[in-house]
Amino acid sequence: MLRSVRSPTWRQTSKRFNSTSVAATYFPQEPTEPIFQTESIPGPKSQALNKELGEVYDNHATYFVADYFNSLGNYISDADGNKLLDVYCQISSIALGYNNPELIKTAKSDEMTNAIVNRPALACFPSTNYRQILEDGLLAAAPPGMNRIWTALSGSDANETAYKAAFMYQHAKLRGDKAFTEQELTSCMENKLPGASDMSILSFDKGFHGRLFGSLSTTRSKAIHKLDIPAFPWPKAPFPKLKYPLSEYETENRDEEQGCLYELESIIENSPSKIAAIIVEPVQSEGGDNHATPFFFQGLRDITKKHDVLFIVDEVQTGVGASGKMWAHEHWNLTSPPDMVTFSKKFQAAGFYFSNPDLQPKLPYRQFNTWCGDPSKAILAKGIYQEIVKHGLVEKTAKLGDYLYGSLNTILSKFPQKVSNLRGQNFGTFIAWDCADADLRNKILLACRERGVNLGGCGDYSVRLRPTLVFEKKHADVFLNILEDVLAKV
């Protein structure tokens, strides 16, 4: 097993980067480089535990069994005591590092204990402090122009409830002040019109919005997600396929995006039934980390306004600072905010933001389940947000992303036959690139793991970065050094 590291050739750029280490404040005992206890990863203990787990739980996707008690900061420990620099972070879900001391304080607070042992059915019995929890955390972090929230249980649930809000809103506009008819009330119980809806949610090719029934019907990233599952016959539109580097293909990319906008408008205009909403990710994460320029997203907003279609932005993976802004859609400079923004992952909570009160049903039990979110997760989100603001982590991530992108550009340019299409410039650490084929991509991921870096893939042949918001230059240098060594040898 090769774990030697060559001298980096990109390091001359590092002298221009200087930033106070928040990671050192949080994690004074964090490793300075990967630590190895076994000859391979996963090691024998991890393999044995995973085999036992597989007898009672579906573990087909397991990378290795992790020891979260011994994970720290930007380093994840496996069951054998190997400590890997984690730039995948539970699929973009760890905001402030493993075992963050401030979040541990939050978890041990009386407020948290009360929320956990007395978990409320929020729609029926909200706690006396729930509004304050939201005001101090999730609502304080709300995207510009939004002041209302619906809390949910997961990213998929956030999208599904946003879809429900869209359908109820559009039908309420058609119905006006009229009460439900007897025909509507009886036909919906048979899953038939007019009580059931024939409206749809439009999504984009290669998009991913979850694995529940409604969200899965808008997921277009991989067939394995959708096989054997009944689906709604909802439309999809093309998502731009940009050429890189962007500065060399401005004309071609503008034509590509304009063509996609023309196609979207044609689909909306020719749809046999009303399209209630469109949903789009700022970066199509699971589908291959596909980007588009602000021009494209501004066009989406204009088209949805023109045709009375709601505009839902899925920020489940892109939200909470990783793009160098709190919300990735802030990069777009829209003429008006989206109608709804869904979130989860780095906030550890889930739901959607909105501003129009008409997106909230007028009757009880329409947008409803037992939990309607989880106060304990909202408390954790509050702690995460307050630490982000306290340490200026969004701005630090933007700066670190510039350094990381520039260094990667230098490294990847040496291996044009292996890697290409580096993307994510001026987009924080939301960075990805393509490999020559899926086999090479998987070899790179495995080789990086053997050298102590936990890295993630997406799409058919892409590699993506998803580090914490306390991932700093010292961590980036370890990662870059190992990656260059891997690329030279695979």
N, C-alpha and C positions, 0 to 999 in steps of 0.2 A: 504494500500500500504506500503510495507516494504522498508525502505530506510536506516535502520541502517547498520553499517559496523563493522565487527569483527576486532579484532586486527590481523594484518598480521603476518604470521609465516615465511615469506621469507625475512623479512626486514634486517636480519643480513648481507645479501650479499650487501646491498646498501652502506655500508661504504667504499667499494672499488671503488666506482664510484664518480668521481668529474669532473665537466666540467663547464666552464664559460657559463652563461645563455644568449644566444642570444635572446631567447624569451622575457626575461625581458627588454632587450634593445629595442626591437621592440614594446613590448606591456606591458608597466609598469602598466596598469590598467586591465590586463587580470585576470579573476577570478582564485582563487586558488583551487576551487572545484566546482562541479556542483551547480547551483542555481535553486531553484524550486519556481514557482509562482502558479502552479495549482496542483490538486491532481493526475492528470494523464497526460500522454503525448501520443498523442497530446491533448492539452487542448481545451476548447470550442471555442476560437477564431480561432485556427488553423483548427478545424473541420468545422466551418462555412465557412471560406475562401476556404477551399478545396472543400466543396460542391458547392459553387458558381463557382469555377474554373472548376469543372467537367461539368458544363453546356455548356462550350465552348471549353474545352481542355481535352484530354485523361489523367486522373490523377489516373488510376488504380494502379500505382506503388508507389504512394506518401506515404512516411513515416510520414511526417508532413510538414506543411508550414513554411518555414524558414524566419526569419527577418535578412537579411544580413547587414542592417544598424547597427544592434546591436550585430552582431557576432564579435568576437575579438580573434585573435591568434588561439589557439587550441580549442576554445569554439564556438559552433554554437548556435545561439538563435532561438527559434521558435517564432511563431506569438504571443504567450502568455507571452513571456519574460522568459521562461525557458531557461537556458544555459547549454548545454550538452558538455562534453568533447568529441571531435570528433576524433575518430580513423578510420573513414571511408572516410571522406574528399572528398565528391563529387566523389566517386568511384575512389580514388587515384589521384584526379586532382588538389588539392590545395598544392602547394609546400611550401609556406612561411607563411601560416596562413591567417586567414580572416582579411581583412582591413590592410594589411601590409603597414606601412607608406612609405616605399621606393617605393613600387609599385604604391601607390597613387600618389607620386611625378612623377613617370614615366607616369602615366595616364593623369596627368595634364600638361605635357610638350607640348611645341609648336610642337615638332616632332610628338607626338601622335595625337594632334588635327588635324594637317595637314593630317595625314594618315587616320583618321576617316572620315573627311568631304570631302576628295578628294580620296576616295578609288579607286585605279587604277585597270584596267584590265591588270594584270602584264605582261602577255605574249606579249601584244601589246604595252603597254605604261608604262614600269617600271619607277619608280621614280628615280631621280638623286642620292638619298641616299640609294637605296635598297641594293646594294652590301655591303655598309658599315654597314647597319643594320644587315645583315647576318654575315658579318665578325666579328662583335663585339659580337654577341650573338650565334645564332644557329650554325654557322660554327666554332666558337671558342670552342663550346662544342662537336664538332663532334667526333664520336667514332674513336679510333686509326686506321690509315690507310685510312681514308675517308676525302675527300676535296671538294666534290660536294654535292649539295642538290636540291631536288625538294620540293617546299612547296605546301601544300594541305589544305583542309578545316576541316578535322576530321580524327580520327584514321581509320575509315572505308575507307575514301577517300585515305588516305596515302597508305593503303594496296592495294586498287584497282589500283592506279596509279603505284605502284610497280609491280603489275601483268602485267599491260599493257607494262611497260618497259621490263619485262622479255620476253613477247611474241614477241614484236617488235625486241628485240635483237636476239633471237633465229632464227626468220625468216630471219633477215638481214644476219646472218651467212650462212644460206642455200642459200639465193639469191645471195650473193656476190655483185658484182658491177652492176648486171643487173637491169634494170628498171622494174617497175611493169608491168606485162603483161595485155593485154586487158581483158583476161579471169579473172584474179585476180580482176581487177577493177569492172567488171560487176557482178561477182559471189558474192562478198562481200556484194553488195547491196541487194542480195537475202538471205543473211545469210548462204551461202553455200561455200563449198570448190571450188577452192583452195584459193579464196580471204579471206574467213573466216578461222580461225585456228581450227585444231583439237588437238592442244597441250593442256596441262593441268597444273594446279598447284596442287601439292600434299600437303596435310595438315595431321595433326595427330588427332587421336581419342581424344576427350575431348577438343580440341583446340577451341579458340574463336578468330576470326579475323574481326568481324564486321557484320553489318546487311544490307549492300547494296547487289546487286545481285551477283557480283563476289565474294566479301568477304564472303557473306553468304554461298556460295557454299563450302567455306573452313572452315566454322564454324561447329563444331561437339559437342558443349557443351550441349545444351538442345534442345529438340524437339520443344518447344514453339517458339523458334527463327525462325524455318524453315518451320513450317506447312503452307501449302497452297501456298508457294512461288516456282515458277519454279526454277530449279537448274541445273547447269552443272554437267555432270556425271564424276566428277573428283575423283581421288583415295585418299584414306586415309591410313595411316600406324599406327601401334600401338605405343603408348607412354608408356614408362616404368611405372610400378606400383611398386614403391619401398616400402620396409618394414622399419619400424622405431623402435628404433633408428638406424641410419645408421651404427654406429660403431659395432652393434651386428649382422648385416646382410650383411656384405661386399661381401661375396661369392654369396649369393642368389641374391643380387642386381646387381652384375656384370653379372651374368648369365642372369638375366632379361633384362638388357640393351643390352647385346650382342645379345640376341634373337630378340629384336626389330630391331637392326641394320641389322641382317640377313634378316628379313622380309622386311625391307625397300629396301634393295638392290634387293631382288627378285622382288618386285613390280616394281621397276624402269626397271629392265632387261626384265620383261615380259609384260610391258605396251604395248598395241596395238598401241599407238602413243607416240610421244615424250613428256616427262614431262619437261616442260620449267623451273620450279623452285619448290623448296619446301619452305614452310614457317613454322616457329616454334616459340613459345614463350619460353623465358627462364624459366618462371613459367606459367603453364596453369591456368591463374587467374580465369576466369569465370567458367572453367571446374572443379574447386575444389582445386585450388592452388597446382597443381601437380608439383613436382620437379623431376629433373634428375641430375646425376653427370656430371662433366666435361668430363668424359670418353665417355658418350653417345653423347654429342654435338661435341666433337672432331671427333667421328666416323661419324657423319652427314657431317661435313666439308670434311672429306676424301672421303666419298662416292660421294658427289656432285661433287667434283673435278674429281674423276675418271670417272664419267658418263656425264660430261659436263652439269650438272644441276645447275642452279643458287641457291644460298643459301640466303634466306630472313629471317632475324630475326625480329620478331614483338616485338618491345620494347615500344609499345603504353602505356602499363601499368607499365612495369618494369623499364623504363628508367628514367633518371634524379635523380639519387642519392639514391633512396629508398633502394636499395640492398646493400648499403655500397660501391658501386662503381658508377661512373657516369652512366655507361651502364652495365646492368646485365651480358651481354655476355663477359665482361672483366674478369669475374670469370673463364672462360673456358680455357684460355691460348691456343687459337687456333693457328695452324701452319700458317694460313693465314686468313685475315679478312673475314667476310661475304661479299656477293656481294651487299646487300642492308640492311639497318637497318631502319625500320619505327618507327615513334615517334608521340606522341601527349600528352594528359592529363596534366602532371605536367608542361609542357612547354607552355600550353595554345595555342600553335600553332600546326601545324601538317605537315607531309611530310615524305620524306625518304632521307637518306644519301647514297652516293655511291662514288666510285673512278674511275671506268672504264668509260671513256668518251663515249664508244660505247653503254652504257645504256641510253644515251640521243639520241632521234631520230634525224636523219639528216635533216628531213623536218619539216616545221612549221605545226601547227594544228594537230599534231598526239598526243602529250601529251598536252592537252589543255582544259581549260574551261574559263569562263569570268574572274574569280578572280585569279585562280592559287595560292591560299593562301591569306594571308591578312597581309599587312605591320603592321597594328596596333598590331596584335597578335605576329608578329616577334619582334616588339619593346618591348612588354611585356616579351617575352621569353628572350630577351637581358637583361632586368632588373632582371629577375629571375636568370639567369646564373651568372651575375656579383655579386649578393648578395650571391649566393652559394659559389663562389670562395672567396669573401671577408671574409666570416665567417667560411670557412672550413667545410661547412655543410655536405659534403659527408663523411668526416672522422668522424665527430661528430655522424652522423647517424649510421655508422658502429659500433662505440663504444657503443652507446645507444642500438643498436640492440643486442649486446652481453649481456648487462645487462638485457634487456627485455626477451630475450630467456632463460637465466639462471633462472630468477625469475619465468617465466611461467612453466619451467620444474619442479620446486619445487612445484608450486601450482597444476598443472594438474596431477602430479603423485599421489596426494591424492584422486583423483576421477577417478580411472581407469575404473569404470563401466559406467561413463558418457562421458569421453573424452579420446582421444588417438591420436597417430601419430603426435605429435608436430613436425613441420618442419620449416626450415628456419635458421638453425644454421649457423653462420658466413655469413649471407645474409642480413645484416642491419635489418630494421624493416619489411621486407617482410616475415612475420611469419604467420603460420596458424596451425590449428589442426582440427581433426574430432570429431564429436559428435556421440553418440550411434545410433541416428536416426534423421530423419528430424524434427520430432515433438520436440525432446529435443533441437535441434539446434535453432529452432524458439522460444522456450520458453526462452532460454538463451539470445537471441537477444532482446526480448521484456523486459525481466527482467532487463537487463543492461540499456535499454533505460529508464525504470521507475526509475532507480537509477542514471540516469544522464550521461550515456555513449552511444554515437551513434556508434554502431558497425555493421559490415556488414558480410553477409554470402556469400558463393559461392558453386558451385556444388550442390549436393543433401543434404549434411549434414555437411559441413565444415564451420568454422569461419575463417575470414581473418582479418589481421590488415593492414590499409593503412593510417597511420598518416602523418602529415607534416614532413618536414625536420627540423623544429624547435620544434619538440616534444622531450621533455627532461625528465630527471629522475623524476623531480617533477610531470610531467604529467603521466609518467609511473607508479609512485607509487599510484596516485589516481586511475588509471585504474586497476592496479593489486589488490588493496584493494577491489574495488567494484566487480571485477570478482570473486575473491575468495569467497566473501560473497554470490554472486549469485549462484555459483556452489554448495555451501553447502546447499542451500535452494531449488533449482529447483528439 
